């Protein structure tokens, strides 16, 4: 996958989610414990977010991380049709609550 395309799509989804939540970049940054200019750089595809940053942003936006990944994956599918079946779809499934619930159930049985 072209990292520039992924970074651009991630930034678009982040901006869409932020606007939908009616937050400014500054408000989102404060809620996510990030710098405002970093949020701006993510939205403008100047930086790439780590998994930790993804979780912080998702929590601040009140969107489950797996849903955020699904939105990026879906938009990537529109940009590049082959992306719908890539690792991002798998990552969305891995980050969904169901596997986590199964892991917790297994660990509590021990």
C-alpha positions as a Markdown table, in Angstrom:
| # | Residue | x | y | z |
|---|---|---|---|---|
| 1 | Unk | 0.0 | 0.0 | 0.0 |
| 2 | Unk | 1.2 | 3.5 | -0.8 |
| 3 | Unk | 1.8 | 5.2 | 2.6 |
| 4 | Unk | 1.1 | 8.6 | 1.2 |
| 5 | Unk | -2.4 | 7.5 | 0.2 |
| 6 | Unk | -3.0 | 5.9 | 3.6 |
| 7 | Unk | -1.8 | 9.0 | 5.4 |
| 8 | Unk | -4.0 | 11.2 | 3.3 |
| 9 | Unk | -7.1 | 9.0 | 3.9 |
| 10 | Unk | -6.4 | 8.8 | 7.6 |
| 11 | Unk | -6.2 | 12.6 | 7.8 |
| 12 | Unk | -9.5 | 13.0 | 5.9 |
| 13 | Unk | -11.3 | 10.5 | 8.2 |
| 14 | Unk | -9.8 | 12.2 | 11.3 |
| 15 | Unk | -11.0 | 15.6 | 10.1 |
| 16 | Unk | -14.5 | 14.2 | 9.2 |
| 17 | Unk | -14.8 | 12.6 | 12.6 |
| 18 | Unk | -13.5 | 15.8 | 14.4 |
| 19 | Unk | -16.0 | 18.0 | 12.6 |
| 20 | Unk | -18.8 | 15.5 | 13.2 |
| 21 | Unk | -18.0 | 15.7 | 16.9 |
| 22 | Unk | -18.0 | 19.5 | 16.6 |
| 23 | Unk | -14.5 | 19.9 | 18.0 |
| 24 | Unk | -11.8 | 22.3 | 17.0 |
| 25 | Unk | -8.3 | 20.9 | 16.5 |
| 26 | Unk | -7.3 | 22.5 | 19.8 |
| 27 | Unk | -10.2 | 20.8 | 21.6 |
| 28 | Unk | -9.4 | 17.4 | 20.1 |
| 29 | Unk | -5.7 | 17.8 | 20.9 |
| 30 | Unk | -6.5 | 18.7 | 24.5 |
| 31 | Unk | -8.9 | 15.7 | 24.9 |
| 32 | Unk | -6.4 | 13.3 | 23.3 |
| 33 | Unk | -3.4 | 14.7 | 25.2 |
| 34 | Unk | -1.7 | 15.7 | 22.0 |
| 35 | Unk | -0.3 | 19.0 | 20.5 |
| 36 | Unk | -2.7 | 21.0 | 18.4 |
| 37 | Unk | -0.2 | 21.3 | 15.6 |
| 38 | Unk | 0.2 | 17.5 | 15.6 |
| 39 | Unk | -3.5 | 17.1 | 15.0 |
| 40 | Unk | -3.2 | 19.6 | 12.2 |
| 41 | Unk | -0.3 | 17.7 | 10.7 |
| 42 | Unk | -2.2 | 14.4 | 10.9 |
| 43 | Unk | -5.2 | 15.9 | 9.1 |
| 44 | Unk | -3.0 | 17.4 | 6.4 |
| 45 | Unk | -1.1 | 14.1 | 5.9 |
| 46 | Unk | 2.2 | 15.5 | 7.1 |
| 47 | Unk | 2.5 | 13.0 | 9.9 |
| 48 | Unk | 1.5 | 9.4 | 10.5 |
| 49 | Unk | -0.3 | 8.3 | 13.7 |
| 50 | Unk | 1.0 | 5.5 | 15.9 |
| 51 | Unk | -1.4 | 2.9 | 17.3 |
| 52 | Unk | -1.2 | 4.7 | 20.6 |
| 53 | Unk | -2.2 | 8.0 | 18.9 |
| 54 | Unk | -5.0 | 6.3 | 17.1 |
| 55 | Unk | -6.4 | 5.0 | 20.4 |
| 56 | Unk | -6.1 | 8.5 | 22.0 |
| 57 | Unk | -7.8 | 10.2 | 19.1 |
| 58 | Unk | -10.6 | 7.5 | 19.0 |
| 59 | Unk | -11.2 | 8.0 | 22.7 |
| 60 | Unk | -11.3 | 11.8 | 22.4 |
| 61 | Unk | -13.7 | 11.5 | 19.5 |
| 62 | Unk | -15.8 | 8.8 | 21.3 |
| 63 | Unk | -15.4 | 6.4 | 18.4 |
| 64 | Unk | -14.2 | 2.9 | 19.1 |
| 65 | Unk | -10.7 | 2.4 | 17.5 |
| 66 | Unk | -12.0 | -0.5 | 15.4 |
| 67 | Unk | -14.7 | 1.8 | 13.9 |
| 68 | Unk | -12.1 | 4.4 | 13.1 |
| 69 | Unk | -9.9 | 1.8 | 11.3 |
| 70 | Unk | -13.1 | 0.5 | 9.5 |
| 71 | Unk | -13.8 | 4.1 | 8.3 |
| 72 | Unk | -10.2 | 4.4 | 7.0 |
| 73 | Unk | -10.4 | 1.0 | 5.4 |
| 74 | Unk | -13.7 | 1.8 | 3.7 |
| 75 | Unk | -12.4 | 5.1 | 2.3 |
| 76 | Unk | -9.2 | 3.3 | 1.1 |
| 77 | Unk | -11.5 | 0.9 | -0.7 |
| 78 | Unk | -13.1 | 3.8 | -2.6 |
| 79 | Unk | -9.6 | 5.2 | -3.4 |
| 80 | Unk | -8.1 | 1.8 | -4.2 |
| 81 | Unk | -10.7 | -1.0 | -4.7 |
| 82 | Unk | -8.2 | -3.7 | -3.7 |
| 83 | Unk | -7.8 | -2.1 | -0.2 |
| 84 | Unk | -11.1 | -3.5 | 1.0 |
| 85 | Unk | -9.5 | -6.9 | 1.4 |
| 86 | Unk | -6.2 | -5.8 | 2.8 |
| 87 | Unk | -4.7 | -5.9 | 6.2 |
| 88 | Unk | -6.7 | -2.9 | 7.3 |
| 89 | Unk | -9.9 | -4.9 | 7.1 |
| 90 | Unk | -8.2 | -7.6 | 9.2 |
| 91 | Unk | -6.9 | -5.0 | 11.6 |
| 92 | Unk | -10.4 | -3.6 | 12.0 |
| 93 | Unk | -11.6 | -7.1 | 12.9 |
| 94 | Unk | -8.7 | -7.6 | 15.3 |
| 95 | Unk | -9.5 | -4.3 | 17.0 |
| 96 | Unk | -13.2 | -4.9 | 17.3 |
| 97 | Unk | -14.6 | -5.6 | 20.8 |
| 98 | Unk | -15.6 | -9.2 | 20.1 |
| 99 | Unk | -12.1 | -10.8 | 20.0 |
| 100 | Unk | -11.2 | -8.8 | 23.1 |
| 101 | Unk | -14.3 | -10.1 | 24.8 |
| 102 | Unk | -13.3 | -13.6 | 23.9 |
| 103 | Unk | -9.8 | -13.1 | 25.2 |
| 104 | Unk | -11.2 | -11.8 | 28.5 |
| 105 | Unk | -13.5 | -14.7 | 28.8 |
| 106 | Unk | -10.6 | -17.2 | 28.2 |
| 107 | Unk | -8.4 | -15.5 | 30.7 |
| 108 | Unk | -11.1 | -15.4 | 33.4 |
| 109 | Unk | -11.7 | -19.2 | 33.0 |
| 110 | Unk | -8.1 | -19.9 | 34.0 |
